[in-house]
């Protein structure tokens, strides 16, 4: 049975991030949103602070390299600790979670599939960032292949001791500043998933360059880039896992395993934003209404707050189940999709309800600008890492396994 209690290190982490979020991060949140950037010096300070948090509860280790796959006989708390940290940081400002230096979304596929030499080489650059911050990234989405992962068209062909890649990736978090990006390509689109290959493409590789930096509705402080590959020669040594890995559908499965780890973290971030809006609305109502009075409108407000609170709590419990399964090396594709589908919708509803409850103060007043920002930020959490519709397809397939229609 999965656990709901936090251990001592996790409680300490949660309290530390909550305090930092309230007193340090959130006061700068609107400035970062307007400037569409988080100060490098702040990120450097945050990174330095994290290095003092050693041991199994060091969230930066997981944020930098991705939650780890552990020996099932020695389950860890790494995925759960990362989810706790993700919720607290998103409560303060969701952009900072995405801007943290380290391997980012590129970490899980490298950890799951990379050879020992590849892990040492590509994770090694994040061990000492005291002088220079570095990022990794994950390049799967294309203009014509977002939810339908099997439809990617970025091509790769072997040419001597290298592969030549051609294509375009879009909406890549930290793509413009990443030291390396895990790029998915196909040797033959007609092979579908079996034709997929994953490469670590390093910054500065000839034929690999950054296109436009996206202008976004929400999460403005986080960089989202277009990446272009034109006759980009990538050494065979950068083929993730080596050529033997791709005798089956390993390339596609690498992408899916990544989602099983990252979708609960995205769910945790959504819960953090939804919780921020929910708590804001509760405080607003507490200061402006007496809900115990027998007024129909007050009863409706109380019901909306109660619904938001219970849906966010349910989403958190399901998210913790998904990360507990990951920590115990139990397949969690269904639970990962469930957590993301529920959390995204619950958080969107919480932000929507908060806006309506607070009325004009929710969007027009400068004093309440954070609520408007959260409303802009939250929508993408029902889109990236697989849309809500895709999550429901994944869930239904696993619930209905064995039926001919599936």
N, C-alpha and C positions, 0 to 999 in steps of 0.2 A: 504494500500500500504506500502510495507516495506521501511525502511529508509536507505539512503546511507551516510548521514552526521554523523560524529562522534560527540559525546557530549564532553563537556569540560574535563571530567575525562578521557575519552578514548583517547583524543588527548594528554593529559598529560602523560598517560601511554605509548602510542605509542612513544612519544618523549623520555621519560626516558629509555625505553627498547632499542630504536634505538641508543641512545648515549652510553648506557652500552654495547650494542652489538658491536659497532664500536671500542670503546676504551678499553674494558675490556675482552669481551668474544672472539671476533675474533682473537686478538693477541695470544691467548692460544689454538686456535682451532687445529692447526696442532700438537702441543705437546700432547694434549689429544688424538688425533687420533693415534699417534704413540705409546703412552703408553697404549692405550685402557682403559682409565680411566679418570674421572674428579675428581680433588682434592676434598676430603671431606670438607676441610676447605673452599674452594671456594663455595661449595654448602651450607655450613653453613652460610657463609657471605651473599650469595644471599637470603637465607631464612630469615635471620635477617632483611635484607633490605626490604623484602616484607612485613614484619609485620608492617612497618611504613606506608604502603599504605592501610589505612583502608577505609571502606565504600564499596559501590556497585562496585567500580572499582578495588577492590583488586584482581588481577588475581590469586594470590596464593590460595585464598579460593576455586576458581573453579578448579585450577590445583590439589589441594590436595584432594578434595572431589568429583570433577566432576561437570560440569554445572548443575544447579539446576532446578528442575521442579517447576514452580511457579504457583500461583493463576492466572488464565487467566484474572481476573479483574484487576490484578496488575502486568502487564508484566514487566519483568526486562530486563537488558542488559547483564546478566551474560554470556550467551553462546556467544554473539557477542564480549564481552570484552575478553573472553578466546580465541576466534579466532584471534583477533587483537594481543594479546600477543603471541600466537603461531606463527603467521607469522613473527613477529619481532625477536623472539628468534631463529627461524629456519633460518632466514636471517643471523644471526650471527654464529650459530652452531646448527644444528638440534638435535644433541645428548643431548644437555643440556635440551631441552624441555622434553625429555623422561626420563632424570635422576632426574628431580625435586622431592624432597621428598614430600610425601603425598600419598593419596590413589590411584592416577593414574587411570588406566582403571578399577580398581576395584571399584572406587567410584560410577559411574553411576548405575550399577545394584544394589548396596547396597542402594543407595538413592531411586531408583525407586521401589524396591521390599522389602527391609528389614523392619522388624518390628521396632517400636520406640526403643525398648530395644536393638536391634541389631545395629541400627544406633548410639545410644549413646555409646555402648560398643566398636564398631570397628572404628568409626570416632573419638572417644574420645582420642585415642592414638596420634592423630596428633595435638592436641590443643597446646601442649607445647613441642617443639622440640629444646629448647634452649640448652639442654645437650646432647640429642641423636636424630639423624635424623632417621626417619622411612619411610618405603615405603609399599604400598599395590600393588597388582598385579591381573591380570585377566587371568585365565587358561581355555581356550576353545579349542585351536588348538591341534590336535593330529597328529602323523605320518601318519595316514590314514584318517584324517578328518580335512581338512583345509577349503577350500571353501564350501564343503558340510557339513554344521554345523549339519544337522540332522543325520550324520553318525558317531557321536562320539561313542566310545566303552568303555570309562572308566566307570566301573560298580559301582553301589551302591546297597546295600541290607540292609534292616532294621534288627537290631539285638538288641533287648531290648531297651535301652535308647540311642542307637547310630545307625549310619549308617556305614557300612564297605565299604570303597572305594578301588578299584584296577584299576590301569591303568597308563598311561604315557601321559604327556603333553609336547609340544615342542614349541620353539620360544616364551617363556614367558618373556616379558619385565620386568626387575627388579625382576624376579622370585627367584633368588638366595638370595637376601637380603630382601625380603618382609617379614613384620611381619605377614601378612596374605594374602591369595590368594583366590579369588572367583573361585571355581572349578566347572565345569559342568560335570555331570555324568548322566548315564541312569539306570533306574530300569529294563528296558527290551528293547534291541535294536530293537526288532520287532515292538514295539509301535511307533517308530520314534520319532517325536517331543513331543508327549504326554508323553513319558517316561523320559523326561529330568528333572533333579533336579539341583539346584545350592546350593553350600555349601561354607561357609567361613571356610577355613582350615588354622589353625594358625601354624606359625613356631614352631617347636619343638614337634608337634603332632607325637606320635609313628607311624612309617610306612610311614611318609611323609618326603622325602628328595630330595635334589638337585642332579641332574645328571650332565651332562656336561654343561659347559659354551661355547656357540657357538663362533667359529671364523667366522667373517663376512667380506664381501667385503666392506660394508659401515656402517655408524653409529657405528664405532668401539668403541667409548668411552662409549657407552651404553651397559649395561649388558643384554644378552639374554640367558635364561637358559632352560634346560630340567628339568621337575619335575616328580618325580616318587611316586606313591602311592601303597604300598603293605600291604594289610590288615590294612589299616589306619582307625582307629575308630574315627569318628567325631560325637560329641554330637548332639542330635536332635535339641537342641537350636541353632545350627549353620546352620540348613537348612534355607536358605534365604527365609524369608517371612512366614515360618511356613508351616505345611503340607496342610493346607486348600488351599494354593495358587496353588497346583498341581493337583487339581481335573480336570483341563482342560489342555491346552497347555501352561500354564503360564511359565514353565521353558524355553521353546524355545523362547517365546515372550520376556522374560527378556533379553536374548542374543540379540535379534533383536532391542529392545529399546536402548540397549547400543550402538549398531552401529549407530542408528539414531542420537545420540548425539556426538559420537566420529568421525564419518566419516567426517563431516565438519571441525573438528579440524585437522584431518590428511590432508585434502585438504588445509587448511590454512598453514600448515607446508610445504607442497609441493610448494605452491606459494612462500613462503619465500625463499626456496632454488632456485627455478627457477628465482626469482627476483634478487637474489644475482649474479647468473651467467649472467643474461641478463644485469644487470648494469655493471658488469665487462667487458663484451664484448663491451658495448657502450663506456666505458672509453678507452678500447684498441683501438677501431676504431677511436675515437676522437683524440687520440695521434699519430696514425700511418697513417691515411688516410684522404683524403679530398673528401668526398662522393659527393660533388657537381660537381666534374669533370666528364665529359661524358665518363666514362670508364665502359664497360659492367660488369666487375667483381665488381666494386663498386656499381653498381645498384643492383646486386644480393645480396650483403652484406646488403645494405639498406633495401631490401625487407625482408630478413630473420630477421633482427632486428625488423622491423615493425610488422611482423607476430607474433614473440615471445611476443612482448609487448601487442598486442591486445588480444592474447589468454590468457595471464596471467591476464589481466584486466577483461576479460569475466569470467574467473574462479573465481576471487575474488568477483565479483558481485553475481554470483550464490551461492558462499559459504556464503556470507552475507545474502542472502535470506533464505538459509537453517537454519542459526542460528537465524535469526529473527523469523522464524516460530517456532523454538524450544522455544524461549523466550516467545512467545505468546501462547504456548501450542497447536499449530496447527500441526497435523500429517505431518511429513516431510520426510518420508522414500524415496520417489521419489527424492526430492530435495537434500537430503543428499547423495544419490548414484550418482546423476548427478554431484554434486560439486566435489566429490572424483574422479569420472571417468574423468572429464574434467581437473581438476587441476593436477592430476598425469601425464596425457599425455602432457599437456601444459608445465609442468615443465621439464619433461624428454626431450622434444623437445628443450626447451630453453637452457638446459645444453649441449645438443648435438650440437646445432648451435653455442654456445659460443666456444666449443672446436674446431670446424671446422674453425670458423672465426679467432680465435687466432692462429691456426696452431700449430707448434711445441711448441710454448710458452705455449700453453694450458695444456700440459702434461709433457713436458721435463724440463722446466725451474723451478728451485727452487723458483724463484720469483712468479711463477704462480701456485704453488702447490695447492692453495685453489680451483682453478677451477677443477683440477683433483679430489680433495676430494668431491666436490659437485656432480661431475659426478658419483662417486661411491655411494654417499649417496642417490641420488634421485631415483634409480631404485626400491627400496622397497616400495616407495609410490604408485606404481601401483600394489602392491601385498598385503601388510598387511591391516587389517581391511576390507578384501574382495577384491579380484583381480578385475582388470578392466573388465574382462569378466563377473564376478559375478555382478558387478554394472550394466552392460548393460542388464543382465537378469532381475534384480530387476526393472530397469527403464522400460523395454519393458512390463513386466507383469502389471505394474501400468498404462502404457499408453494404453494397449490393454485389459483392464479389460472388461470382458463380452464376449470376443471372445472365441469360443470353444477350439481353439488351446492352450489357456492359462488357 
